[in-house]
Amino acid sequence: ANRATAHMLGLPLETLPHRMFSACILPADQEIHAAFHEQLLASGQPQECELRLLGPQGSVFLAYCNGTLNADQDGMPRVHMVLIDITQRRKTEDALQESEERYRQLVQNANSAIIRWKEDGTILFFNAFAEHFFGYPAAEIVGKPINLLLPEQDFNGSDLSGLTEDIVRHPDRYLTNQNENLCRDGRRVWVHWTNKAICDDHGEVREILSVGNNITPRKRMEEALRASQATLEAALASMTDAVFIADTDGRLVRFNDAFAVFHKFPDKNDCPRTLAEYLAVLELSSADGEPMPPENWPVMRALRGEAVSNAEYTLRRRDTTQTWMGSYSFGPIRDKRGTIIGAVVSVRDISEQKRLEADRQRQYSTLQGINHLLAATLNCQTEQELGAICLEIVQQLTASDFGFIGEVNDRGLHDIAISDPGWAACSIADNGNRHQPPGNFKLHGLYGRVLLDGQSLFTNDPANHPDRIGFPPGHPPVETFLGVPLRQNGKVIGMVGVANRANGYTQAEQETLEALAPVIVEAFMRKRAEVALRAGEERLRLEIGRASCRERV
């Protein structure tokens, strides 16, 4: 035995010639050594195996053993052993296997279609999400042309037959692109693609790695909104999913650029690396606003073994107060023994989608209010009844405590209607000691600004608004205010105002009230025309009666 062997085993060199090699082998590996020794003696050929040996101070290391059979000077067989410590190499191999397993789990569990194809268009890889989304089993479509997933023309009539060839020729132009794709059942879907060219040593494109996200629901929602509202914003900018991998301690070991964008960080280098750091930066709550403790965050649920798709959370940055919503899909990463070794989480920003849904609901509610108001015009007998119904609808759609409708005359603003809550809170008395506001208001203050400028106005801090003039004693308190002018033939003839929405007014409530304003004017003009017609008919009836009496006399 040489000094390297003595150092490896942690034994004095001089003791090795008198020590049985089997005494250095762990009991569990004795059978391996016995078989190795028996085969060496039986065959006379070199043999090799791996054994766990006792090292210095009771440590254990993995050794590669290579044995050959030789004869000594007396012709007696002797076994010559070469030992190599392969402990670190085995750890490296295990780490590589774990990394490959994580990558496989990431690709298979990603909430995206992942397709790899050759420069001639032949499909090489088709992940599970792509199978489900497009309807093709991987075994059927791998080896087929990528153009199977493309219609000949998109909805605009543009030719898509040369798209794949153009991506290969000009990969830099197609780092991201949106186009229609074709499913196995003939359905057309919209997909946002992120493409990565894989080149050989000469810079020639050999493969394309394409990661696609389904944007069909967003496209359909945009089309529906364009049909119902001509002023809808242009198509939403597409976003790729944010993806990250965490170890069992909650440390982020890998994440993409979209992760930084989604969490409102300038760059990946600015992103924290541990869950504890994110707890100091982010607040998470359920879709209905219930705060989520750290143990119920997606990554912790995944580390407990949960696999969930499309779980919605609300996020809030503690430092900037930015708030947004995300749709999470997550699951555990397991090794070949089934032990959880990490978690993979993908998330996309659905804030805009939720806003669009809210806009559609608001538009629907506004149309219902308009229909109700027009129906009331036919059923009400007086302006007072009509005014009460108008205010009831206005308050309901804007979630306001009270409101009023006023008409401009030569003495200022004359109130046509004021809601019951406004009357109840009002303690201004007239000369007859009746609790009501004065009949005419001078055109100044917040409502005056609406009338003089002919522009809508809302404020959630009336006390500090530049146009505030205060209120007379007994006036109901006004904590938030929204006013919209009423016009006839382009001229401002009055206004409708609401106050005291619990969470303050936004552009949404202003747009709702602006949509109702021309309908309110039309309703009152019709009612006045009806009243005038009835009065004229009554006068005509009286005149006819008087004429009849005179004839009889």
C-alpha positions in Angstrom: 0.0 0.0 0.0 1.2 3.5 -0.8 0.9 6.7 1.2 -2.2 7.9 -0.9 -4.0 4.8 0.3 -3.0 5.4 3.9 -4.2 9.0 3.6 -7.5 8.0 2.0 -8.2 5.4 4.7 -6.9 7.5 7.6 -4.5 4.8 8.8 -0.8 4.7 9.4 1.1 3.4 6.4 3.0 0.8 8.4 -0.2 -0.9 9.6 -1.7 -1.5 6.2 0.4 -4.6 5.3 -1.1 -6.4 8.3 -4.7 -5.2 7.9 -7.5 -7.0 6.0 -8.9 -4.8 3.2 -12.4 -6.1 4.0 -12.1 -4.4 7.4 -12.2 -1.0 5.7 -15.5 -1.8 3.8 -18.9 -0.9 5.2 -20.9 -4.0 6.2 -23.6 -3.2 3.6 -21.0 -3.5 0.8 -19.3 -6.7 2.0 -21.3 -8.8 -0.4 -20.2 -6.6 -3.3 -16.6 -7.0 -2.3 -17.0 -10.8 -1.9 -18.5 -11.2 -5.4 -15.7 -8.9 -6.8 -13.0 -11.0 -5.2 -14.6 -14.3 -6.2 -14.9 -13.2 -9.9 -11.3 -11.9 -9.9 -9.9 -15.2 -8.7 -12.2 -17.3 -11.0 -11.5 -15.4 -14.2 -8.1 -14.1 -13.6 -9.2 -11.0 -15.5 -9.2 -7.4 -14.1 -12.4 -6.6 -12.2 -13.9 -3.3 -11.0 -16.6 -2.2 -8.6 -17.7 0.7 -6.3 -17.4 0.4 -2.6 -18.2 2.6 0.4 -15.0 2.6 2.6 -14.3 3.9 6.1 -12.1 7.0 6.0 -10.4 9.2 8.6 -12.3 9.8 11.9 -15.1 7.4 11.0 -16.0 9.2 7.7 -17.4 7.3 4.7 -16.3 7.8 1.1 -17.2 6.2 -2.2 -14.3 4.5 -3.9 -13.8 3.1 -7.4 -11.9 -0.2 -7.1 -9.9 -1.8 -9.9 -8.4 -5.2 -9.1 -5.9 -7.3 -11.0 -4.5 -10.8 -10.2 -0.7 -11.2 -10.1 1.7 -13.8 -8.7 4.4 -13.1 -6.1 8.0 -14.3 -6.3 6.9 -17.6 -4.8 4.1 -18.0 -7.4 1.3 -17.3 -5.0 -1.6 -15.3 -6.3 -1.7 -11.7 -5.2 -4.5 -9.2 -5.7 -3.4 -5.7 -6.8 -6.0 -3.0 -6.0 -6.2 0.6 -7.3 -8.5 2.8 -5.3 -9.9 6.2 -6.5 -12.1 8.4 -4.3 -15.2 9.3 -6.5 -17.3 10.8 -3.8 -17.3 14.3 -5.3 -17.8 13.0 -8.8 -20.9 11.1 -7.7 -22.3 14.3 -6.0 -21.7 16.2 -9.2 -23.6 13.5 -11.2 -26.5 13.6 -8.7 -26.7 17.4 -8.9 -26.7 17.3 -12.7 -29.5 14.7 -12.6 -31.5 16.9 -10.2 -31.0 19.9 -12.5 -32.2 17.9 -15.5 -35.2 16.7 -13.5 -36.1 20.3 -12.5 -35.8 21.4 -16.1 -38.0 18.5 -17.3 -40.6 19.4 -14.6 -40.5 23.1 -15.6 -41.1 22.3 -19.3 -43.9 19.8 -18.7 -45.6 21.8 -16.0 -45.3 25.2 -17.7 -48.6 27.0 -18.4 -47.3 27.5 -22.0 -47.0 25.6 -25.2 -43.4 24.7 -25.7 -42.4 23.4 -29.2 -38.9 22.8 -30.7 -38.6 22.5 -34.4 -35.9 22.2 -37.1 -35.0 24.7 -39.6 -36.9 22.8 -42.2 -40.1 23.0 -40.1 -40.0 19.4 -38.6 -41.3 19.3 -35.1 -38.8 17.8 -32.6 -40.5 18.3 -29.2 -44.2 19.0 -28.1 -44.8 19.5 -24.4 -47.9 18.4 -22.4 -49.6 21.8 -22.5 -49.1 22.0 -26.3 -50.7 18.5 -26.6 -53.8 19.6 -24.6 -54.0 23.0 -26.3 -53.6 22.0 -29.9 -55.2 18.5 -29.6 -52.3 16.6 -31.0 -50.6 13.8 -29.0 -46.8 14.3 -29.1 -46.3 10.8 -30.5 -48.4 11.8 -33.5 -47.1 15.3 -34.3 -43.4 14.9 -33.6 -41.7 14.5 -37.0 -44.5 16.4 -38.8 -44.2 19.9 -40.3 -44.9 22.9 -38.0 -47.2 24.4 -40.6 -49.9 21.9 -39.5 -50.5 24.5 -36.7 -50.9 27.4 -39.1 -53.9 28.3 -41.2 -53.2 29.4 -44.8 -54.5 32.9 -44.1 -55.2 34.8 -40.9 -58.5 36.7 -40.3 -57.1 39.7 -42.2 -56.4 37.5 -45.2 -52.6 37.7 -44.7 -50.7 34.7 -46.1 -49.1 32.7 -43.3 -47.7 29.9 -45.5 -44.2 31.4 -45.5 -44.2 32.4 -41.8 -42.0 29.6 -40.5 -39.4 30.0 -43.3 -39.3 33.7 -42.6 -38.7 33.1 -38.9 -35.7 30.8 -39.7 -34.3 33.4 -42.2 -34.8 36.4 -39.9 -35.0 35.1 -36.3 -34.3 38.6 -34.8 -37.5 39.9 -36.4 -39.5 37.2 -34.6 -38.2 37.3 -31.0 -41.9 37.8 -30.2 -44.9 37.7 -32.5 -48.7 37.2 -32.5 -50.6 35.1 -35.0 -53.5 32.8 -35.4 -52.9 29.1 -35.1 -55.0 26.1 -36.1 -56.0 23.3 -33.7 -56.6 19.7 -34.7 -60.4 20.1 -34.5 -60.2 23.2 -36.8 -60.5 25.8 -34.1 -58.6 29.0 -34.7 -56.7 30.4 -31.7 -54.6 33.4 -31.1 -51.1 32.8 -29.6 -48.3 35.1 -28.5 -45.0 33.4 -29.3 -41.5 33.9 -27.9 -38.9 32.4 -30.3 -35.3 31.5 -29.6 -33.0 30.5 -32.5 -30.5 27.7 -31.8 -27.5 28.0 -34.1 -24.5 25.8 -35.0 -20.9 26.7 -34.7 -21.1 28.6 -37.9 -24.0 30.7 -36.8 -26.5 28.9 -39.0 -30.0 28.4 -37.5 -30.6 24.7 -36.9 -33.6 24.7 -34.5 -36.2 27.1 -33.2 -37.5 26.9 -29.6 -41.0 28.5 -29.5 -42.9 29.2 -26.2 -46.5 30.2 -26.8 -49.2 31.7 -24.6 -52.9 31.5 -25.4 -54.3 35.1 -25.9 -57.6 34.0 -27.5 -59.8 35.1 -24.6 -58.2 38.5 -24.5 -58.6 38.9 -28.3 -62.2 37.9 -28.1 -62.9 40.3 -25.3 -61.1 43.1 -27.2 -63.3 42.5 -30.2 -66.5 42.5 -28.1 -65.5 45.8 -26.4 -64.7 47.4 -29.7 -68.1 46.5 -31.0 -69.9 48.0 -27.9 -67.6 51.0 -27.3 -66.0 52.9 -30.2 -63.5 54.7 -27.9 -62.0 51.4 -26.4 -58.2 51.4 -26.1 -56.1 49.7 -28.7 -55.3 46.0 -28.4 -53.5 45.2 -25.1 -49.8 44.6 -25.2 -49.1 40.9 -24.8 -47.2 39.5 -21.9 -45.3 36.3 -21.3 -45.7 34.3 -18.1 -43.4 34.9 -15.2 -41.8 31.6 -14.1 -39.6 30.8 -11.1 -38.2 27.7 -9.3 -37.7 27.5 -5.6 -35.9 25.0 -3.4 -37.3 23.5 -0.2 -36.1 26.4 1.8 -38.1 28.9 -0.3 -35.0 30.3 -2.1 -35.4 31.2 -5.7 -32.9 29.2 -7.7 -34.1 30.2 -11.2 -36.5 32.8 -12.6 -37.0 34.6 -16.0 -37.1 38.2 -17.0 -40.9 38.3 -17.0 -40.7 37.5 -13.3 -39.0 40.9 -12.7 -41.6 42.7 -14.9 -44.5 41.0 -13.2 -43.3 41.9 -9.7 -42.5 45.5 -10.7 -38.7 45.3 -10.4 -36.5 47.3 -12.9 -34.3 44.2 -13.6 -33.7 40.6 -12.6 -30.7 41.7 -10.6 -33.0 43.8 -8.4 -35.2 40.8 -7.5 -34.8 39.3 -4.0 -33.7 35.7 -3.8 -35.6 34.4 -0.7 -39.2 34.2 0.4 -38.4 36.1 3.6 -37.2 39.0 1.5 -40.4 39.0 -0.6 -42.5 39.0 2.6 -40.9 42.4 3.4 -41.8 43.8 -0.1 -45.1 42.1 -1.1 -48.5 41.6 0.3 -50.6 38.7 -1.1 -54.4 38.4 -0.7 -57.1 36.3 -2.2 -59.2 37.5 -5.0 -61.9 38.7 -2.5 -59.3 40.6 -0.4 -58.5 38.1 2.4 -54.9 38.5 3.4 -52.8 35.4 2.7 -50.3 34.3 5.4 -46.9 33.2 4.1 -47.8 29.5 4.5 -50.6 29.9 2.0 -48.5 31.7 -0.7 -48.3 29.6 -3.9 -44.7 28.5 -3.5 -45.3 27.2 0.0 -48.5 25.4 -1.1 -46.5 23.8 -3.9 -43.8 22.7 -1.4 -46.5 21.0 0.6 -47.4 18.9 -2.5 -50.3 20.9 -3.9 -50.7 21.3 -7.7 -53.1 24.0 -8.7 -54.0 25.9 -11.9 -55.3 29.4 -12.4 -55.4 30.4 -8.7 -56.1 34.2 -8.5 -54.3 36.4 -6.0 -54.1 40.1 -5.5 -50.6 41.5 -5.0 -49.5 44.8 -3.4 -46.0 46.3 -3.2 -45.5 47.6 0.3 -42.9 50.2 -0.9 -44.8 51.7 -3.9 -48.4 50.6 -3.0 -48.8 49.3 -6.5 -51.6 46.7 -6.7 -52.3 44.1 -9.4 -53.8 40.6 -9.9 -52.1 37.4 -11.0 -53.3 34.0 -12.1 -51.0 31.4 -10.6 -50.3 27.8 -11.7 -48.0 25.9 -9.4 -46.9 22.4 -8.3 -44.1 20.5 -6.5 -40.9 19.2 -8.2 -40.1 15.7 -7.1 -37.0 13.5 -7.5 -37.2 10.0 -8.9 -38.0 8.7 -5.4 -41.1 11.0 -5.2 -39.5 13.3 -2.6 -40.3 17.0 -3.0 -37.1 18.9 -3.8 -38.6 22.2 -4.9 -41.5 24.0 -6.5 -42.3 25.5 -9.9 -44.6 28.5 -10.2 -45.9 30.3 -13.3 -48.0 33.5 -13.1 -49.5 36.0 -15.5 -50.9 39.5 -14.9 -54.7 39.4 -15.3 -55.3 43.0 -14.0 -56.3 44.3 -17.4 -58.6 41.3 -18.0 -60.4 41.9 -14.7 -60.7 45.6 -15.5 -62.2 44.8 -18.9 -64.7 42.5 -17.3 -65.7 45.2 -14.8 -66.0 47.7 -17.7 -68.4 45.4 -19.6 -70.5 44.9 -16.4 -70.6 48.7 -15.9 -71.7 49.2 -19.5 -74.4 46.6 -19.1 -75.6 48.2 -15.8 -75.7 51.7 -17.4 -77.8 50.4 -20.3 -80.2 48.8 -17.8 -80.4 52.2 -16.0 -81.1 54.0 -19.3 -83.9 51.6 -20.1 -85.4 52.0 -16.7 -85.3 55.8 -16.9 -86.9 55.8 -20.4 -89.7 53.5 -19.1 -90.2 55.8 -16.1 -90.8 58.8 -18.5 -93.9 57.0 -19.8 -95.2 56.0 -16.4 -94.5 59.1 -14.2 -97.2 61.8 -14.0 -95.1 64.7 -12.7 -91.5 66.0 -12.9 -91.1 65.4 -9.2 -91.8 61.7 -9.7 -89.5 61.6 -12.7 -86.7 63.4 -10.8 -87.0 61.0 -7.9 -86.6 58.0 -10.2 -83.7 59.6 -12.1 -81.8 60.2 -8.8 -82.6 56.7 -7.6 -81.0 55.3 -10.8 -78.0 57.7 -10.6 -77.3 56.9 -7.0 -77.5 53.2 -7.5 -75.1 53.2 -10.5 -72.6 55.5 -8.8 -73.0 54.0 -5.3 -73.7 57.5 -3.9 -75.5 58.4 -0.7 -77.5 61.3 -2.2 -77.8 63.5 -5.3 -79.6 66.4 -6.9 -80.7 67.6 -10.4 -80.6 71.4 -11.0 -81.6 73.7 -13.8 -80.0 77.0 -14.7 -82.4 80.1 -14.7 -81.9 83.8 -14.6 -81.4 83.7 -10.9 -78.9 80.9 -10.7 -79.3 77.2 -10.3 -82.8 76.0 -9.4 -83.1 72.5 -7.9 -85.5 70.2 -9.8 -85.0 67.2 -7.6 -83.1 66.2 -4.5 -82.9 62.6 -3.2 -84.6 61.5 0.0 -81.3 60.9 1.8 -80.3 64.5 0.9 -83.6 65.8 2.3 -83.2 63.7 5.5 -79.7 65.1 6.1 -80.6 68.7 5.3 -81.5 71.0 8.2 -81.6 74.3 6.2 -85.0 75.9 6.9 -86.9 78.3 4.7 -89.1 81.3 5.9 -91.9 78.9 6.7 -89.5 76.8 8.9 -89.6 73.9 6.4 -86.4 71.9 6.0 -85.2 72.3 2.5 -82.4 74.0 0.5 -83.0 77.4 -1.0 -84.7 77.3 -4.4 -81.9 79.0 -6.3 -78.1 78.9 -5.9 -75.6 81.4 -7.1 -73.3 79.9 -9.8 -70.1 79.4 -7.8 -68.3 76.7 -5.8 -67.9 73.1 -7.1 -71.3 73.0 -8.8 -70.7 76.4 -10.3 -67.4 75.2 -11.8 -69.3 72.3 -13.5 -71.9 74.8 -15.0 -69.5 77.6 -15.9 -66.9 75.3 -17.6 -69.5 72.9 -19.0 -67.2 70.0 -17.9 -67.6 67.1 -15.6 -65.8 67.3 -12.2 -65.2 64.9 -9.4 -63.2 65.3 -6.2 -62.6 63.0 -3.3 -61.4 65.8 -1.1 -64.0 68.7 -1.5 -62.7 70.4 1.7 -59.4 71.2 0.0 -60.6 71.8 -3.6 -59.7 75.2 -5.0 -63.3 75.9 -5.9 -64.7 75.0 -2.5 -66.8 77.8 -0.9 -68.1 75.9 2.0 -71.8 75.1 2.8 -74.4 77.0 4.8 -75.3 75.8 8.3 -77.4 72.6 8.2 -76.3 71.5 4.8 -75.6 67.8 4.6 -71.9 66.9 4.9 -70.2 66.3 1.5 -67.1 64.1 1.7 -66.9 63.2 -2.0 -68.5 64.9 -5.0 -69.2 64.2 -8.7 -71.0 66.7 -11.0 -71.9 66.4 -14.7 -73.4 69.1 -16.9 -76.8 68.7 -18.6 -76.9 70.0 -22.2 -79.6 70.7 -24.7 -78.7 71.7 -28.3 -75.1 72.2 -27.1 -76.0 74.6 -24.3 -75.6 73.9 -20.6 -79.0 74.0 -19.1 -78.3 72.3 -15.7 -76.4 69.6 -13.9 -76.8 66.4 -12.1 -74.6 65.9 -9.0 -74.0 63.1 -6.5 -72.1 62.9 -3.3 -70.5 60.7 -0.6 -69.5 57.5 -2.5 -67.8 55.4 0.2 -64.6 54.7 -1.7 -64.5 57.9 -3.6 -65.3 58.6 -7.3 -63.2 57.5 -10.3 -63.3 58.0 -14.1 -65.6 55.0 -14.3 -68.4 56.7 -12.2 -67.9 59.9 -14.3 -68.4 58.1 -17.6 -71.5 56.3 -16.2 -73.1 59.6 -15.2 -72.1 61.3 -18.5 -73.9 58.4 -20.4 -77.0 59.1 -18.3 -77.0 62.9 -18.6 -78.5 63.2 -22.2 -81.1 60.6 -21.3 -82.1 62.6 -18.2 -82.5 65.8 -20.3 -84.5 63.9 -22.9 -86.7 62.5 -20.2 -87.5 65.9 -18.6 -88.1 67.5 -22.0 -90.6 64.8 -22.9 -92.3 65.1 -19.6 -92.6 68.8 -19.9 -94.0 68.4 -23.4 -96.5 66.0 -22.1 -97.5 68.3 -19.2 -97.8 71.2 -21.7 -99.9 69.1 -24.0 -102.2 68.1 -21.2 -102.5 71.7 -20.1 -103.3 72.8 -23.6 -105.9 70.1 -24.0 -107.5 71.2 -20.7 -107.6 74.8 -21.7 -109.2 73.8 -25.0 -111.7 71.7 -23.2 -112.6 74.6 -20.9 -112.9 77.0 -23.9 -115.2 74.6 -25.7 -117.3 74.3 -22.5 -117.5 78.1 -22.1 -118.5 78.5 -25.8 -121.2 75.9 -25.4 -122.6 77.8 -22.4 -122.6 81.0 -24.3 -124.6 79.4 -27.2 -127.2 78.1 -24.8 -127.5 81.6 -23.1 
